[in-house]
Every structure is written in C-alpha cells, then in structure tokens.
Amino acid sequence: MCPKDHHLRFQDLAKPFQIGPVAIRNRVALAPMSGVTDLPFRQLAWRFGAGLVVTEMVASRELVMNRGESWARLKGTGIAPHMVQLAGREAHWMAEAAKIAADNGADIIDINMGCPAKKVTGGYSGSALMRDPDHALSLVEATVNAVKVPVTLKMRLGWDENSINAPEIARRAEDAGIRLVTIHGRTRMQFYEGRADWDAIRLVRDAVSIPLVANGDVESPEDAADILKRSGADAVMVGRGAQGRPWHVGWLAGHAAPSQDEVAGLVVEHYEAMLALYGREAGLRHARKHLGWYLDRFAPDLPVEEKAAIMISKDPADVSRRMIAALSREAFVARKEAA
C-alpha cells in the first residue's frame, strides 16, 4: 500500500477527538506497557505522530510513599497532553496518587484495571479488580473525585470467559465520571494468548456513550480499520505492535515513518536517552530488550554472535557502534548478498 493510499483509506484515524475538555490530535494511541513505555519511548512515539501516549503503570502507593522508580515513570517532558496511568487496590492511595500526578503535570489520569501480570493481580490490582466490581468502582469514584483533570479507565473483557463484565463496569464507570474507556479484547486468563476478540468489545460500545478505545493485536492499517468496524470504537490503541518501532503508532494515523537510513540514528538516540534517564548501569539493563526488538525487526538476519555481543556489552559507545553497523543500509545489503 503506497503512502497516499494509506492516508486516504485511514483518514478517519487522523481526525482529532476529545477526552472531556482535552483535545487529542488523532485516534491512534500508544498503550501503557510496564518496562517499555518510559519517557524516551513515549517521546519518540509522540514526535512521530502518536495521538496519545500513556506512561508505564505507576503504582499509587509507591508514588505517594516516594518509592522505586515511580517518579521517573511520572515524567512527561515534551508531551502534551500528558497521560499518566495509575494502579492500585485502595481508594485512598489512588486518590492521593492522582492528586500528585495532576499537580505534576498530568492532563489525563488513567486507571489500570487490565494488567494480567501475576505480580499485579496477586496484589488485587490490575485486572483482578474486575472480580469485584463494587470495590473497583470505589477506586474509580475516589480517583475521579480527587482531581479536576479527566480520568479514564483501561480494562479487559473480564477475568475469564465465564465473567465477561466489562460492559457492566464500563457503564457504572461512566456514571461515576469516567471520560473514556479502553478495552483490551482478551480476558485476564488469556494473558496474550490467541487472538483478541474485537467483536466482544462492541458490547462495551453498546453500554456507554463516552469515547471507546479498542486494543489488542493491532499491527497494520488493515487491523486498525477492522477493529474499529467490528468494535464500534472511536480510536485504537497499539501495544506490542510498537515494540521496536515507536514511530509505528503515528504511521497508523497517517504520519511518515523514518526511512531505513534514519532508523539507526533513532535507535542510538533512544539508547542514549535511556542511559541519561536511568544512569549507565540501570540504563543498560532497561535498554537491552529495546535493542533486541530493533534488531529483530530491522536486522533479523544478523549473526547470532553479533547480536549476543550487543546484548552483553557494557560499553555504551561499543553498543552504539555495533547497532549502527547492524542497522545500516549497507550492512543489510551485504548480509543479503552473503546469504
């Protein structure tokens, strides 16, 4: 599909919409992903045209108690609107964390009711909240009442196939003041197995009048068009499809993606930004998965020993040099010719 066809066919994704009083520049959002959508990743996605980017999940109590990396996750330099996702299981901590986020520049606050990870659900947070809608709604009400900025909600279809209660929770959440709902088309027990059920999201569309965002397995423009048609959603959210290509979110909304000649420079920029944010030791650790995703997407035929050398190197200059060499057009052509 040529760029012109992409723009014409999916021009609806380029249209702005509103979350309460906040204008969103297009209808393709970057999903919050723990350990992935840190500030450098979000800044790249935003620069290349994402309509909305969301922080990593910020644990509410840890933020209030000033523990761990909570404050680093809260940052949104250069991004507007700035959307912060909070997680927790107690209304008090969610409300206090929401106040802190709003006081520190959050334009929108999102409540995490969808994370399936055992370390989160084991603490009765994330998608575990869907097992107790009354308790979940107490968190929603506390968060909404604590701040003046719009509050949104992200969740799954339900805990398992026998408890698909997203429509009920979404309806009650709208009544409590939630301004937008995002649905990942799987249950918690599915984790990321199988295919997201885009048709099931329509049950939520039928239950609410606020904007609805559909999430799950959106990789291509065709996926985006199909999920909107089948779900009735107003916008789409891209998660794993953006790993190793943060600019992909904006591309789905009609913006230009970087050329192959530009990719290597952007990867090094991303790498150096992570080192600056976390410090050298922690930055190297955070960066490895991103470097691996970039190599898998743009240098899948790189020799195993060369990829391993990049992954284990503790010398930032060496890593940058090797990544540029691996991702350059010349290296790609040379590997193809040698194959």
C-alpha positions in Angstrom: 0.0 0.0 0.0 1.5 3.3 -1.1 1.6 6.2 1.5 -1.1 8.1 -0.4 -3.5 5.1 -0.2 -2.7 4.7 3.5 -3.6 8.4 4.1 -6.9 8.2 2.1 -8.1 4.8 3.4 -7.4 5.5 7.0 -8.0 9.3 7.1 -10.6 8.7 9.9 -7.7 7.7 12.2 -6.1 11.1 11.7 -9.2 13.0 13.0 -8.9 14.6 16.4 -11.3 13.8 19.3 -11.9 14.8 22.9 -11.4 13.3 26.3 -13.5 15.6 28.3 -12.0 19.1 27.6 -8.7 17.7 26.4 -8.1 17.6 22.6 -6.4 14.5 21.2 -4.8 15.1 17.8 -5.6 11.8 16.2 -7.2 8.4 17.0 -4.2 6.1 17.4 -2.7 5.8 20.9 0.3 4.1 22.4 -0.7 1.6 25.1 0.9 1.8 28.6 3.4 -1.1 28.9 5.4 -1.7 32.0 9.1 -1.7 31.3 8.5 -0.4 27.8 6.7 3.0 27.5 9.2 5.0 29.6 9.8 8.7 28.8 12.3 8.1 25.9 10.0 5.6 24.2 7.0 7.9 24.6 8.9 10.9 23.3 9.8 9.1 20.1 6.3 7.9 19.6 5.0 11.4 20.2 7.5 13.0 17.8 6.4 10.7 15.0 2.7 11.5 15.4 1.1 9.3 18.0 -2.3 10.8 19.0 -1.8 9.9 22.7 0.9 8.2 24.7 0.5 6.8 28.2 3.1 6.3 30.9 4.0 2.9 32.3 1.8 1.8 35.1 2.6 3.9 38.2 1.9 2.1 41.5 -0.2 4.5 43.5 1.0 3.7 47.0 4.7 3.7 45.8 4.2 7.1 44.2 2.8 8.6 47.4 5.5 7.0 49.5 8.1 8.1 47.0 9.4 4.6 46.4 11.2 2.9 43.5 11.0 4.4 40.0 7.5 5.9 40.5 8.6 9.5 40.0 10.7 8.6 36.9 7.6 7.0 35.4 5.6 10.1 36.1 7.6 12.3 33.8 6.1 13.6 30.5 8.6 16.2 29.3 7.8 17.5 25.8 4.5 15.6 25.6 1.1 17.2 25.6 -1.4 16.0 26.7 0.4 14.1 29.3 -1.5 10.9 30.3 -0.4 9.0 33.5 -1.7 5.6 34.3 -2.1 4.7 38.0 -2.6 1.2 39.5 -3.6 0.2 43.0 -6.2 -1.6 45.1 -7.0 1.0 47.8 -9.1 4.1 47.2 -7.0 6.3 49.5 -3.8 5.7 47.7 -5.4 6.0 44.2 -6.8 9.4 45.2 -3.6 10.7 46.7 -1.6 9.5 43.7 -4.0 11.1 41.3 -3.5 14.4 43.1 0.3 14.1 42.9 0.1 13.2 39.2 -2.2 16.2 38.4 -0.1 18.6 40.5 3.0 17.4 38.5 1.5 18.0 35.0 -0.8 15.1 34.2 -3.5 16.3 31.8 -5.3 12.9 32.0 -5.2 10.1 34.5 -5.9 6.5 33.5 -6.8 3.7 35.9 -5.2 0.4 35.3 -7.8 -2.4 35.6 -6.4 -4.6 32.8 -2.8 -5.7 33.7 -2.8 -9.5 33.8 0.6 -10.0 35.4 0.6 -12.3 38.4 2.7 -9.9 40.5 0.0 -7.2 39.9 -3.2 -9.4 40.1 -1.7 -11.2 43.1 -1.9 -7.9 44.9 -5.5 -7.5 43.9 -4.7 -4.7 41.4 -4.9 -4.6 37.6 -7.4 -7.0 36.1 -8.0 -8.6 39.5 -10.2 -5.6 40.3 -12.7 -6.9 37.7 -13.5 -9.8 40.0 -15.0 -7.3 42.5 -16.9 -4.5 40.5 -18.1 -2.8 43.6 -14.6 -2.4 45.0 -13.3 -1.4 41.6 -15.9 1.3 41.4 -14.9 2.7 44.8 -11.4 3.2 43.3 -12.9 4.9 40.3 -15.0 7.2 42.4 -12.2 8.2 44.7 -9.9 8.9 41.7 -12.5 10.9 39.8 -13.4 13.0 42.9 -9.7 13.7 43.8 -8.8 15.7 40.6 -10.2 18.1 38.1 -8.5 16.6 35.1 -10.3 13.8 33.1 -10.0 10.3 34.4 -10.1 7.3 32.1 -10.2 3.5 32.6 -8.4 0.7 30.8 -9.5 -2.9 31.4 -10.0 -6.3 29.8 -13.2 -8.1 28.8 -13.4 -9.8 32.2 -11.4 -12.1 34.4 -12.2 -15.2 32.4 -14.7 -16.3 29.7 -17.3 -17.0 32.4 -17.2 -13.5 33.8 -17.3 -11.0 30.9 -18.3 -8.0 32.9 -16.5 -5.1 31.0 -19.9 -3.7 29.8 -21.3 -3.5 33.3 -18.2 -2.0 34.8 -17.9 0.5 31.9 -21.5 1.6 32.3 -21.0 2.1 36.0 -17.7 3.8 35.5 -19.3 6.3 33.1 -21.9 7.1 35.7 -19.1 7.7 38.2 -17.4 10.3 35.9 -15.0 8.3 33.8 -14.5 10.2 30.5 -13.1 7.4 28.2 -12.8 3.6 28.4 -10.2 1.4 26.7 -10.8 -2.3 26.3 -8.2 -5.0 25.5 -10.1 -7.7 23.7 -9.0 -10.6 25.9 -9.8 -11.8 29.4 -7.2 -11.8 32.1 -6.9 -15.6 32.0 -6.0 -15.4 28.3 -3.0 -13.1 29.1 -1.8 -12.6 25.5 -2.7 -16.0 24.1 -4.8 -16.5 21.0 -6.4 -13.5 19.2 -8.1 -10.5 20.8 -11.9 -10.7 20.4 -12.6 -7.4 18.6 -16.4 -8.3 18.3 -16.7 -8.6 22.0 -15.6 -5.0 22.5 -18.8 -3.9 20.8 -20.7 -5.0 24.0 -19.0 -2.1 25.7 -19.7 0.2 22.9 -23.4 -0.6 23.4 -23.2 0.1 27.1 -21.5 3.6 27.1 -21.7 6.9 25.3 -18.2 8.1 26.2 -15.3 7.6 23.8 -14.2 4.0 23.5 -10.7 2.8 22.5 -10.1 -0.7 21.2 -6.9 -2.5 22.0 -5.4 -5.9 21.2 -3.4 -7.2 18.2 -3.4 -4.0 16.1 -0.4 -4.2 13.9 -1.4 -2.9 10.5 -3.7 -0.3 8.9 -6.0 -3.1 7.9 -6.1 -4.3 11.6 -6.9 -0.7 12.7 -9.8 -0.4 10.2 -11.2 -3.8 11.1 -11.1 -3.4 14.9 -12.9 0.0 14.5 -15.6 -1.6 12.3 -16.1 -4.6 14.5 -15.9 -2.9 17.9 -17.6 0.4 17.1 -14.8 2.1 18.9 -13.7 5.7 18.4 -10.0 5.1 18.4 -7.4 2.3 18.6 -4.5 1.6 21.0 -1.3 -0.1 19.9 0.9 -2.0 22.4 3.2 -4.8 21.4 3.0 -3.7 17.7 5.0 -0.7 18.6 7.9 -2.6 20.3 11.0 -2.0 18.2 9.3 0.8 16.2 7.8 3.5 18.5 7.0 5.6 15.3 4.5 2.9 14.2 1.7 4.4 16.2 1.9 7.7 14.3 2.3 5.9 11.0 -1.0 4.2 11.5 -2.5 7.7 11.9 -1.0 8.8 8.5 2.3 10.2 9.6 5.6 9.4 7.9 7.8 6.6 9.3 11.6 7.1 9.3 13.5 5.8 6.3 15.8 2.9 6.7 18.7 5.3 6.6 17.2 7.2 9.6 16.4 4.1 11.8 20.0 3.5 13.1 20.3 7.1 14.3 16.9 7.0 16.0 17.8 3.7 17.8 21.1 5.2 19.1 19.2 8.3 20.2 16.7 6.2 22.1 19.5 4.2 23.7 21.4 7.3 24.8 18.2 8.8 26.2 17.6 5.7 28.3 21.2 5.9 29.7 20.6 9.6 30.5 17.2 8.8 32.3 18.3 5.8 34.4 22.0 6.2 34.7 24.6 3.9 33.0 24.1 0.7 34.9 20.3 0.7 35.0 20.0 2.2 31.6 22.0 -0.7 30.1 19.6 -3.1 31.7 16.5 -1.2 30.5 17.8 -0.8 27.0 18.5 -4.5 26.2 15.0 -5.5 25.4 14.5 -2.5 23.2 17.8 -3.2 21.3 16.7 -6.8 20.8 13.3 -5.7 19.4 15.0 -3.3 17.0 17.4 -6.0 15.8 14.5 -8.5 15.4 12.6 -6.0 13.2 15.4 -4.4 11.2 18.2 -6.9 11.2 16.6 -10.3 11.7 19.4 -12.0 9.8 22.2 -10.5 12.0 24.6 -13.3 13.0 23.8 -14.7 16.5 27.2 -13.9 17.8 27.0 -10.3 16.8 23.6 -9.9 18.4 24.9 -11.5 21.6 27.9 -9.1 21.6 25.5 -6.2 21.6 23.3 -7.7 24.3 26.2 -8.3 26.7 28.3 -5.2 26.1 28.6 -2.8 29.0 30.3 -0.1 26.9 27.7 2.4 25.5 30.0 3.5 22.7 30.6 0.0 21.6 26.8 -0.8 21.7 26.1 2.3 19.6 28.8 1.5 17.1 27.5 -2.1 16.7 23.9 -1.0 16.4 24.7 1.5 13.7 26.7 -1.2 11.8 23.9 -3.7 12.2 21.1 -1.4 11.1 22.7 0.5 8.3 21.5 0.0 4.7 25.0 -1.1 3.7 25.0 -3.9 6.3 21.6 -5.0 5.3 22.6 -5.3 1.6 25.8 -7.0 2.5 24.1 -9.7 4.6 21.5 -10.3 1.8 24.3 -10.7 -0.7 26.2 -13.1 1.5 23.1 -15.3 2.2 
